[in-house]
Amino acid sequence: MGTELRRITEGNHGVARLTPAPDNGGTFLGMPKFQKAVKTELEHSVQRKNMRNATTTIRNKRALRVSESPDWEELRDAATAIKNRVSRHLDHYLEEAEKNLEAHGVHVHWARDGEEANRIVAEIAKAKGVDEVVKIKSITTQETDLNEYLEEQGIAAWETDLAELIVQLGHDRPSHIVVPAIHRNRAEVREIFLREMKNYGRPAPEDVSENPPELANAARLHLREKFLRAKMAVSGGNFVCADTGSLVIVESEGNGRMCLTLPDTLVSMVGIEKVLPSFDDLEVFLKLLPRSATGERMNPYNSVWSGVTEGDGPQEQHVIFMDNGRTNVLADKVGREVLRCIRCASCINTCPVYERAGGHAYGSVYPGPIGISLTPQLRGVDDPVDRGMPYACSLCGACNEVCPVKIPFTDIILHLRHRVADAEKADRFGHDAEGTVERNLMKTAGWIFGNAKRFEGVQMATRGAGGVLHGKPLGPIPVPVAERWLKYRDVQAPPTDTFRSWWKKNRQEGK
């Protein structure tokens, strides 16, 4: 990488950097748990507006495309069955994939965790003598913080997806697994490009406007020089076909195709759950994924490559099958169903909590329903961030309805709440204040509902409160838990009458 294209910036601790990183650190580790982080995110009114507009647009497009598919439910059933078969025989399909990949000249690696996967990527880069790589958008490499790891090894990792480029140049974090810059609007993107592109390569035109085609062209020109000089690319993989040893990447921009053809070396980091039994299975998922993810009938670019072909594309290819907690998920009879996920983000787009909170509140690269269902299983529930995730949900069930592989999110989330409760119970020192208050409230409620006399006594008290408030909604009251609860919620005033007394007056026999 030419020194004129490097930007040596001072990081958080005065350490020189090759690539931009979030101003408050490059990883999600160490962030506050959802219940605390969301308070800050809710104050960002522009971000909330951006999120509402974007998710509404995607939901409407998805609904339109689904309505055009008379066999939609049959496709969902087929995808669910295929993924369940993979879970039952994962060892067999992984070994078959390894055999067929190696038969086509691909080097196959196995990584127990993210640290080992990152180390393999860095070792390959150093062996090839490269100090920069171009990347296809990959949530798996974000899961392992690959960019930060490579930065520490003196290797610059450049994001080439438009939204990921916006996030990287903006010293930001992705907030969505399909549309990482969903929280940014056009004006913000223009400002980022004008301010940052010149520091890392070709600058954006000074007269670039907020018009999306102009912004996209600025990104194209900026990235083209990186593509042309790159000797190594890093990708993820949407699917791996075991019977043919084929990797599949679906995308919308063509940047992935550039990474899959120009560099000499290609390294693909893939979660072990991404394997499919056969090439024929792709038919089902290539119909479900684009409609669920972006509301398109098909992805503009569907790339399938089956090993090395002389004179065509990368001449050295590596696939890293990564566990990183996935076998722990597979061992859980309830939680394992989340491994069916194809990363379409339809659950995220329909989640009312995510729409208001944004992706940065979750403390994970996986936000929304998939994040709170998957992350505590991958990382465990020892950390307060992971313990708080299953409670970032209203249990409305909208995610269940739109998931193309029928993941029962609400069942898994309730299951994880039980795990969190058991973990806190077993931890003699682990009771945080909010959890203790909530448990005491639930015990109090159980005591009240467990006896008719006590229940009627509480009803009398609420009738009195309803008379005092005269039907006005409840606002913040100076009680710690209630004040936080009511700050972001509208709650109607207690009724002035109970159902039992109303029944006696209006429906009692003989009247």
C-alpha positions in Angstrom: 0.0 0.0 0.0 1.5 3.3 -1.0 2.4 5.6 1.8 0.7 8.5 0.1 -2.6 6.6 0.6 -2.1 5.8 4.3 -3.6 7.9 6.9 -1.8 7.6 10.2 -4.3 8.8 12.7 -4.0 9.0 16.5 -6.4 6.4 18.0 -8.0 6.5 21.5 -4.7 5.9 23.2 -2.3 7.8 21.0 -1.6 4.7 18.8 -1.1 5.3 15.1 -3.8 3.7 12.9 -3.9 2.6 9.2 -7.7 2.6 8.9 -10.5 4.7 10.5 -12.3 3.2 13.6 -15.2 4.3 15.8 -14.2 7.2 18.0 -14.9 5.4 21.2 -13.2 2.1 20.3 -13.2 -0.4 17.4 -15.3 -3.2 19.0 -18.6 -3.7 20.7 -17.0 -5.2 23.7 -17.3 -3.2 26.9 -20.4 -1.3 25.8 -23.2 -0.9 28.4 -26.1 -3.3 28.4 -29.2 -2.5 26.3 -31.2 -1.1 29.2 -28.6 1.6 29.7 -27.4 2.1 26.1 -30.9 2.6 24.8 -31.5 5.7 26.9 -28.7 7.5 24.9 -29.9 6.2 21.6 -33.5 7.3 22.2 -32.2 10.9 22.4 -31.0 10.9 18.8 -34.1 12.2 17.1 -32.5 12.4 13.6 -31.4 8.8 13.9 -34.9 7.6 15.0 -36.4 9.4 12.0 -33.9 7.8 9.6 -34.6 4.4 11.1 -38.4 4.8 10.9 -38.3 5.9 7.3 -35.8 3.1 6.3 -37.5 0.2 8.0 -41.0 1.3 6.8 -39.7 1.4 3.2 -38.1 -2.1 3.5 -41.2 -3.6 5.2 -43.5 -2.3 2.5 -41.2 -3.6 -0.3 -41.0 -7.0 1.3 -44.7 -7.2 1.7 -45.2 -6.4 -2.0 -42.7 -9.1 -3.1 -44.2 -11.7 -0.8 -47.7 -11.0 -2.1 -46.4 -11.9 -5.6 -45.3 -15.4 -4.4 -48.2 -17.8 -4.2 -45.9 -20.5 -2.9 -44.3 -18.4 -0.1 -45.4 -20.5 2.8 -44.3 -23.7 1.0 -40.9 -22.1 0.4 -40.6 -21.2 4.1 -41.5 -24.8 5.0 -38.9 -26.2 2.6 -36.2 -23.9 3.9 -37.0 -24.8 7.5 -36.8 -28.5 6.7 -33.5 -28.1 4.9 -31.9 -26.1 7.7 -33.2 -28.6 10.3 -31.6 -31.4 8.3 -28.3 -29.6 8.4 -28.5 -29.2 12.2 -29.2 -32.9 12.6 -26.3 -34.0 10.4 -23.9 -31.0 10.6 -20.8 -33.1 11.1 -21.5 -35.1 8.0 -22.2 -32.1 5.7 -19.1 -30.2 7.0 -16.9 -33.2 6.2 -18.5 -33.5 2.8 -17.9 -29.8 2.1 -14.3 -30.0 3.2 -13.6 -33.0 0.9 -15.2 -31.3 -2.1 -13.6 -27.9 -1.5 -10.1 -29.5 -1.2 -10.8 -31.5 -4.4 -11.2 -28.2 -6.2 -7.9 -26.7 -4.8 -9.3 -24.8 -1.8 -7.4 -24.8 1.4 -9.8 -25.6 4.3 -9.2 -24.4 7.8 -11.1 -25.0 11.1 -11.4 -22.3 13.8 -12.7 -23.0 17.3 -13.3 -19.3 18.0 -13.0 -15.8 16.5 -9.5 -15.3 17.8 -8.3 -18.4 15.9 -10.2 -17.4 12.7 -8.6 -13.9 12.8 -5.1 -15.4 13.3 -5.5 -17.6 10.3 -6.5 -14.6 8.1 -3.5 -12.6 9.4 -1.1 -15.5 8.8 -2.2 -15.9 5.2 -1.8 -12.2 4.6 1.7 -12.2 6.1 2.6 -15.3 4.1 1.6 -13.5 0.9 3.4 -10.3 1.9 0.4 -8.0 1.8 -0.3 -5.1 4.1 -3.9 -4.4 3.0 -7.0 -6.4 2.1 -10.3 -5.6 0.4 -13.4 -7.0 2.1 -16.8 -8.0 1.0 -19.5 -7.2 3.5 -19.4 -9.9 6.1 -21.2 -10.1 9.4 -19.0 -13.0 10.4 -15.8 -11.0 10.2 -17.5 -8.3 12.2 -18.5 -10.9 14.8 -14.8 -11.6 15.3 -13.6 -8.0 15.0 -11.3 -9.0 12.2 -10.7 -5.4 11.0 -9.3 -4.4 14.4 -7.2 -7.6 14.7 -5.7 -6.9 11.3 -5.0 -3.3 12.2 -3.0 -4.5 15.2 -1.0 -6.7 12.9 -0.2 -3.8 10.6 -2.7 -4.8 7.9 -5.3 -2.4 6.6 -8.7 -3.9 5.9 -10.9 -1.8 3.5 -14.6 -2.2 3.4 -16.0 -2.1 -0.2 -19.7 -2.4 0.4 -21.2 1.1 0.1 -22.9 1.1 3.5 -19.9 -0.5 5.2 -17.7 2.1 3.6 -20.0 4.8 5.0 -19.7 3.3 8.4 -15.9 2.8 8.2 -15.2 6.3 6.9 -17.6 7.7 9.5 -15.7 6.3 12.4 -18.9 4.5 13.2 -20.3 1.0 13.9 -22.8 -0.9 11.7 -26.3 -0.8 13.1 -28.0 -3.4 10.8 -26.8 -6.7 9.3 -28.0 -6.0 5.8 -28.0 -2.2 5.7 -25.2 -1.2 8.0 -25.6 2.5 7.5 -29.4 2.5 7.9 -29.1 5.1 10.6 -27.5 7.7 8.3 -29.2 10.0 5.8 -28.0 11.4 2.5 -26.8 14.7 4.0 -24.7 12.8 6.6 -23.2 10.5 3.9 -22.2 13.5 1.8 -20.5 15.1 4.8 -18.6 11.9 5.6 -17.4 11.5 2.1 -16.2 15.1 1.8 -14.4 15.0 5.1 -12.9 11.5 5.1 -12.3 10.1 1.6 -9.3 12.4 0.9 -7.6 11.0 4.0 -7.7 7.4 2.7 -7.4 7.7 -1.0 -9.2 9.4 -3.9 -11.2 12.3 -2.5 -14.9 12.9 -3.2 -15.6 15.6 -5.8 -15.9 18.9 -4.1 -19.3 19.6 -5.8 -20.8 16.2 -4.9 -24.4 16.6 -3.9 -26.8 14.5 -1.7 -28.1 12.8 -4.8 -27.6 9.0 -4.3 -26.2 8.4 -7.8 -23.5 11.0 -7.2 -22.6 9.6 -3.8 -22.5 6.1 -5.2 -20.2 7.3 -8.0 -17.9 9.0 -5.5 -17.6 5.7 -3.6 -17.0 3.8 -6.9 -14.1 6.0 -7.9 -12.7 5.9 -4.4 -12.8 2.1 -4.2 -11.6 1.4 -7.7 -8.0 2.2 -6.9 -8.2 -0.1 -3.9 -9.6 -2.9 -6.0 -7.0 -2.6 -8.7 -4.0 -2.8 -6.4 -5.4 -5.3 -3.9 -3.6 -8.7 -3.8 -5.9 -10.3 -1.2 -9.6 -10.2 -0.5 -11.6 -11.4 2.5 -15.2 -12.5 2.3 -17.9 -14.3 4.2 -20.3 -16.7 2.6 -24.1 -16.8 2.4 -24.1 -20.6 1.7 -21.7 -23.5 1.2 -23.0 -26.4 -0.9 -21.6 -29.6 0.5 -22.1 -31.8 -2.5 -20.3 -29.5 -5.0 -17.9 -27.6 -2.7 -19.3 -24.3 -3.9 -19.4 -21.1 -2.0 -22.2 -18.6 -2.7 -22.3 -14.8 -2.1 -25.4 -12.7 -2.8 -25.0 -8.9 -3.1 -26.5 -5.8 -4.6 -23.7 -3.6 -5.8 -21.0 -5.7 -7.6 -18.2 -4.8 -5.1 -18.2 -8.5 -4.1 -17.7 -9.6 -7.7 -14.7 -7.2 -7.8 -13.2 -8.9 -4.7 -13.9 -12.3 -6.1 -12.1 -11.8 -9.4 -9.3 -9.2 -9.1 -7.1 -10.3 -6.1 -4.7 -13.2 -6.3 -5.8 -14.6 -2.9 -9.3 -15.0 -1.5 -10.0 -16.0 2.1 -13.6 -16.7 3.1 -14.6 -16.9 6.8 -17.8 -18.9 7.1 -19.9 -19.9 10.1 -20.3 -23.7 10.3 -24.1 -23.4 10.1 -23.9 -21.9 6.6 -23.5 -25.3 4.9 -26.3 -26.7 2.7 -26.7 -30.4 1.7 -26.9 -29.8 -2.0 -26.6 -27.3 -4.8 -30.3 -27.8 -5.6 -31.2 -26.4 -2.2 -30.1 -23.0 -3.4 -33.3 -22.6 -5.4 -35.3 -22.3 -2.2 -33.0 -19.8 -0.5 -32.3 -17.6 -3.5 -36.1 -17.0 -3.7 -36.5 -16.3 0.0 -33.4 -14.2 0.8 -33.8 -11.2 -1.5 -37.5 -10.8 -0.9 -37.0 -11.0 2.8 -33.9 -8.8 3.0 -34.4 -5.9 0.6 -37.7 -6.5 -1.0 -36.2 -7.6 -4.4 -37.3 -10.4 -6.5 -33.7 -11.5 -6.9 -30.2 -10.3 -5.9 -28.5 -8.3 -8.6 -25.3 -10.3 -8.1 -25.3 -14.0 -7.2 -21.7 -15.3 -7.2 -21.0 -19.0 -7.1 -17.4 -20.3 -7.2 -16.2 -23.9 -6.9 -12.5 -23.8 -6.3 -9.5 -22.5 -8.3 -9.7 -22.1 -12.1 -6.4 -21.4 -13.8 -6.3 -17.9 -15.3 -9.7 -17.0 -13.9 -10.1 -15.3 -10.5 -8.0 -15.8 -7.4 -5.4 -18.5 -7.8 -5.2 -19.3 -4.1 -8.4 -19.8 -2.1 -8.9 -20.5 1.6 -12.1 -21.3 3.5 -12.2 -20.9 7.3 -15.1 -22.9 8.9 -15.6 -21.1 12.2 -17.4 -22.4 15.3 -17.2 -19.5 17.8 -20.0 -20.8 20.1 -22.2 -22.4 17.4 -21.8 -25.9 18.7 -23.0 -24.7 22.1 -26.1 -23.3 20.4 -26.6 -26.6 18.6 -26.5 -28.4 21.9 -29.5 -26.5 23.2 -32.7 -28.1 22.0 -34.7 -24.9 22.1 -32.0 -22.4 21.2 -30.6 -24.3 18.2 -33.5 -23.2 16.0 -31.8 -19.8 15.7 -29.1 -21.5 13.6 -31.5 -21.6 10.7 -31.0 -17.9 10.2 -30.0 -16.8 6.7 -29.2 -13.2 7.8 -32.0 -11.5 5.9 -32.8 -9.1 8.7 -36.6 -9.3 8.1 -37.0 -9.8 11.9 -35.0 -6.6 12.5 -37.0 -4.6 10.0 -40.3 -5.5 11.6 -39.2 -5.1 15.3 -40.7 -2.1 17.0 -38.0 -2.0 19.6 -35.2 -2.0 17.1 -36.9 0.8 15.0 -36.9 3.1 18.0 -33.6 2.0 19.7 -31.4 1.5 16.7 -28.7 -1.2 16.3 -26.0 0.5 18.4 -28.0 -0.1 21.7 -27.6 -3.8 21.6 -23.8 -4.1 22.3 -23.5 -6.7 19.5 -23.0 -6.8 15.7 -26.3 -8.7 15.7 -29.1 -6.3 16.7 -32.8 -6.8 16.9 -34.6 -10.2 17.4 -31.8 -12.2 15.8 -29.2 -10.5 18.0 -31.0 -11.0 21.3 -31.7 -14.7 20.4 -28.2 -15.5 19.0 -25.6 -13.4 20.9 -26.3 -14.6 24.4 -26.0 -18.2 23.1 -22.7 -17.5 21.3 -21.1 -15.5 24.2 -23.0 -16.9 27.2 -24.8 -15.0 29.8 -22.0 -14.1 32.2 -21.6 -10.5 31.0 -24.3 -7.9 31.9 -24.6 -6.9 28.2 -25.6 -10.5 27.2 -27.8 -10.9 30.2 -29.7 -7.8 29.3 -30.4 -8.7 25.6 -33.3 -11.2 26.0 -35.2 -8.4 27.7 -34.9 -6.0 24.8 -38.2 -7.4 23.4 -41.9 -6.8 23.8 -42.7 -10.4 22.8 -45.1 -9.0 20.1 -44.2 -11.9 17.8 -43.9 -9.9 14.6 -40.5 -11.4 14.0 -41.9 -14.9 14.1 -44.4 -14.0 11.3 -41.8 -12.6 8.8 -38.9 -15.0 9.3 -38.4 -16.9 6.1 -37.1 -20.0 8.0 -39.7 -19.8 10.7 -37.4 -19.2 13.7 -39.6 -19.1 16.8 -37.9 -16.0 18.2 -40.3 -15.4 21.2 -39.9 -19.0 22.4 -36.1 -18.7 22.3 -36.1 -15.3 24.0 -38.3 -16.6 26.8 -36.0 -19.6 27.1 -33.0 -17.3 27.4 -34.7 -15.2 30.0 -35.0 -18.4 32.1 -31.3 -19.0 31.5 -30.5 -15.5 32.7 -32.6 -15.9 35.8 -31.0 -19.2 36.6 -27.5 -17.7 36.1 -28.3 -14.8 38.4 -29.7 -17.1 41.0 -26.6 -19.2 40.9 -24.4 -16.2 41.1 -24.3 -15.2 44.8 -22.9 -11.7 43.9 -24.5 -11.2 40.5 -27.9 -9.5 41.4 -27.9 -6.1 39.7 -30.3 -3.6 41.2 -32.8 -3.6 38.3 -33.0 -7.3 38.2 -33.6 -7.5 41.9 -36.4 -4.9 41.8 -38.1 -6.7 38.9 -38.0 -10.0 40.7 -39.4 -8.5 43.8 -42.2 -6.9 41.7 -43.0 -10.2 40.2 -43.1 -11.9 43.6 -45.4 -9.1 44.9 -47.7 -9.6 41.9 -47.8 -13.3 42.5 -48.7 -12.8 46.2 -51.5 -10.4 45.2 -53.0 -12.6 42.5 -52.7 -15.7 44.7 -55.5 -14.6 47.0 -58.9 -13.2 46.1 -59.2 -11.0 49.1 -55.8 -9.4 48.4 -56.7 -8.9 44.8 -60.0 -7.2 45.6 -58.1 -5.0 48.1 -55.7 -3.8 45.4 -58.7 -3.2 43.0 -60.3 -0.9 45.6 -57.0 1.0 45.8 -56.8 1.4 42.0 -60.4 2.6 41.8 -59.5 5.3 44.2 -56.4 6.3 42.2 -58.6 6.4 39.1 -60.9 8.8 40.7 -58.1 11.1 41.7 -56.6 11.1 38.2 -60.0 11.6 36.4 -58.9 9.5 33.4 -55.6 11.3 32.8 -52.8 9.1 31.5 -50.0 8.3 34.0 -46.9 10.4 33.7 -43.5 10.1 35.3 -43.8 9.6 39.1 -41.0 9.9 41.7 -40.5 6.2 42.1 -37.2 4.9 40.6 -38.5 2.0 38.5 -41.8 3.5 37.6 -40.2 6.8 36.6 -37.9 5.0 34.1 -40.8 2.9 32.8 -43.2 5.7 32.3 -40.6 8.1 30.7 -40.9 6.3 27.3 -44.4 4.8 27.6 -48.0 6.0 27.6 -50.1 4.3 30.3 -53.8 4.9 30.8 -55.0 6.0 34.2 -56.3 3.2 36.5 -60.1 2.6 35.9 -62.7 4.0 38.3 -64.6 0.7 38.1 -63.6 -3.0 38.1 -64.8 -5.7 35.8 -66.5 -7.6 38.7 -68.4 -4.5 39.9 -69.4 -3.7 36.3 -70.6 -7.2 35.8 -72.8 -7.1 38.9 -74.3 -3.8 37.8 -75.0 -4.7 34.2 -75.0 -8.5 33.7 -76.1 -10.0 37.0 -78.8 -12.6 36.5 -82.3 -11.2 36.9 -81.4 -7.7 35.7 
